[in-house]
Structure formats: structure tokens, C-alpha cells
Amino acid sequence: MARADKQWAVRPSPALAGMTTVPGDKSLSHRAVLFGALAGGTSTVRGWLAAGDTEASLATIQALGVRVKRHDLNTLTIHGGALQPPGASLNLVNAGTGIRLLAGIMVGQSFASVLDGSEQLRRRPMKRIIEPLGRMGAKIASNDGRAPLSIEPAPLHGIHYDMPMASAQVKSAVLLAGLFAEGETVLTQPGPARDHTERMLTAMGANLSVDGMTSTIRRGASLRPFDMTVPGDASSAAFPIVAAAVIPGSDITLTGVNLNDTRTGIIDVLREMGADFVVTETGLEAGEPVGTVRVRYAPLRAIDVGGEVVVRMIDEFPVFMIAALCAEGTTTVRDAQELRVKETDRIAVMAAELRKFGAQITETDDGFSITGPQQLHGATVDSHDDHRIAMSCAVAGLIASGETSVLDAGCAADSFPGFAAIMSALGAPIVESAGGAHAH
Ligand code: S3P
């Protein structure tokens, strides 16, 4: 895809200070439009994330005949009900969550559909959903396990599925298909992947029960519409949080952050490394605990990260590398092989970009090790069209000497529109400018 892109000029940062909010949660914003489309009535969403990935999901439900009224950028009403056959293939652009969750819905429809996306999305593994959905009776043709996915209508039946990896997208695709399957669909996950789908479908009245790592769903219940306010995205909050944790003298407060504990592994790990946090829960939004996160700079110690916490911070490892570079001693990460099949291979791509800053990183199959502290020098780096790589490189630039240029930075708006402005308001010297067209 070609787009007029942005670039960032980043300089060494003074202490960060102030209070701010981050945009709405991406996972919840995808689910709001996809599940709202299935509800029998009108749902209202406030604080919806208007970002590249979620706009793709929104456009998709509109292509399926769902009427959506947009009151402003972040407020939607969704007139859910029966979906209509789309006139063309459905384009999820870069959104892995969008395509995998939508596949779980489309296999339950009485019409055929084709799900597709950008070159980047076409590289990502889809066998992980094709396999369990196929066992349920779904007919999905693919390009050797990748998009485009061509779905033909077929009757579905429930299965007992032991998920081989802790993935909320796979779990959600199977549970959504379970809404249309005969009998009972029982799914067991190997670890606590984010549970937004279970929380939302339960609130909407689905026949869904959760017992430890096992979820069971039955069809039949009509889904109730909802009225929700999307809390701030904990994964977006991770960028200012890590920046404040590594820039001496910083003291920042983020309000309205989603504190669902399937999403807050980064806070737990940084706290164990010595970061100074005050986390205060203030209430519930959209069935999720929400609150305030204050983080103050403190010297960090190295840590070993592995096991259950990995999936609770899976999207935060690119920016976590910056914390590891600042910590005293050797930080090792294992059990994080899923990083290799995200928007990019986030282990290889981050290691390559950070080496341009002079960093030394040892890659392993399922993680990395970094010995700190290391002094970085400014560099010209590239996002590889991966939003979290762009923003992680900007945070690296804040602690590097000299000037850093992050090229192809417009992709940050896939999840965190306004990143440069929000960081600047906290005192981070990140200046955004037009970067010229860039081909993908
Ligand atoms: C997501 C699940 C995670 C995460 C992604 C969003 C979701 O992916 O990395 O950013 O909203 O369900 P996996 O399910 O592949 O782990």
C-alpha cells in the first residue's frame, strides 16, 4: 500500500512530566464494531479508537450492510442485525485482529465471503484459525495458510479444542464461530490470553461460561446491544510508561487506562525491575477495570521474563527492549516466539533497528538477551510499516545522544493516532513532519 507518510525527528529528552490520556483500546474497538454488528439492535460506543486497524474493521461491517452513524471521530452508533452478502472482498488492511475475528463470524453466515488485506497481512499465519474452524465444519480456502481467505457457507458443529498457543485472536475466532455452531464449543487455552471477547459476549447475553482456562459457548441466545465507553489502551500507554521509567527525573500520570490484568504484564515486570508505579483503579468501563497509572523514574535492574507473563505483555516487547537496554545487568526473555509472527518479526526487526543506535542484542528463537546499561547514539531507523516498531524506535531516540530520524512513522496511527503530540505534551522532543510517499 502506498501512503503519504510521516517521519519523526527525535532528540535526547529532558525529564517527562504531566498528566495525559491515551486513545481507546484497540482490541475493544475492533470487538465493539464486530460484535455490535451481530447484536439485535442499536449499540453506542464512545471513546472508540479511530485508527488504521480499527477503521478497517468498521469499513468491513459497513460493507456487510450494517448501518453505522458516526457522531464524531470516536462516537458511533451501530445498527446491528443480520449481515448482508458483501459486493466485493473484505479488506482488513493491516489488522490481524480484524481478519481473524471476522473469519470466526463469516464462517457462520449463509453467504460466501473473501477476507483479505495488505501485503503485510497476507504474510501472517492464518492456519491457526483455519485449522480449528475447519474442524467445526467451516469451508475456508487460503493461499497456503495465508490470506486471502475464501469462505463458503457450511453448517458448523461444536468441538473441544485445546489451543496450541495462548492467542486471544484464535480463541475469539473459535468462540465467535461457536455462536453459529450446533452443540457446544469448548476451548482450553494454555495461558491467560486477553479475555475481552469473553467479557463482552457475556455482557451481551451469549451462552458463554468461563472456568479457569476453559471457555464453553452454545448458540441460541440473541445478542443484546450495548452502550460502552472504551478505556485507554494499555498497550499504547506502554510507550509513555517505558519512556518515563528510563528518563531520569520523569514523573507522569496516565488516566483512564484499561487495567485488565491480561494486559498489564508490562507494569508488573517494570515494577519488579525497580520502576516506581502507583496504580489506582477508579472503576469499570465496558466491563474492564480502569484506572490511573503514575510512573516515576527509578534505576532499573535486569530481569528474566518467561512463562505466563509473556502473553500478558506480548505487544509490549519492542518497547520493553528499551527498558532492558537501560537496566543494570542481563535481561533475558524466553517463551516469546509469537513475536516472530506479529506485523513483523518483532525480535529480528527491533534487534536490527536498535543495532543502528549502537545497541548490542542477542537474539534467540523465542526471545532475546540484553546486557545494560548501554549508551545509544542517534540513528536513522525505519518502522518496516509496524506501528509498535515506529514508536519503540522513537522511545529509543529519547535516550540516545544526538538526533534520531524514524522513517515511515505514519503507521503509528494503526494503533496510536496522535502519538507524537501526546509524547510532546509530556515534554518528549519528537517532531512529526511529512515524510513523502513510501511504497509497501
Ligand atoms: C489481540 C491479540 C493479540 C495481540 C494483538 C491484539 C486481540 O494477538 O498481539 O495485538 O485483540 O485479540 P494474538 O491473539 O495473536 O496473540
Boltz pocket constraint, residues with backbone or C-beta under 6 A from the ligand:
constraints:
  - pocket:
      binder: B
      contacts: [[A, 26], [A, 27], [A, 28], [A, 97], [A, 166], [A, 167], [A, 168], [A, 169], [A, 170], [A, 172], [A, 194], [A, 314], [A, 315], [A, 338]]
      max_distance: 6.0
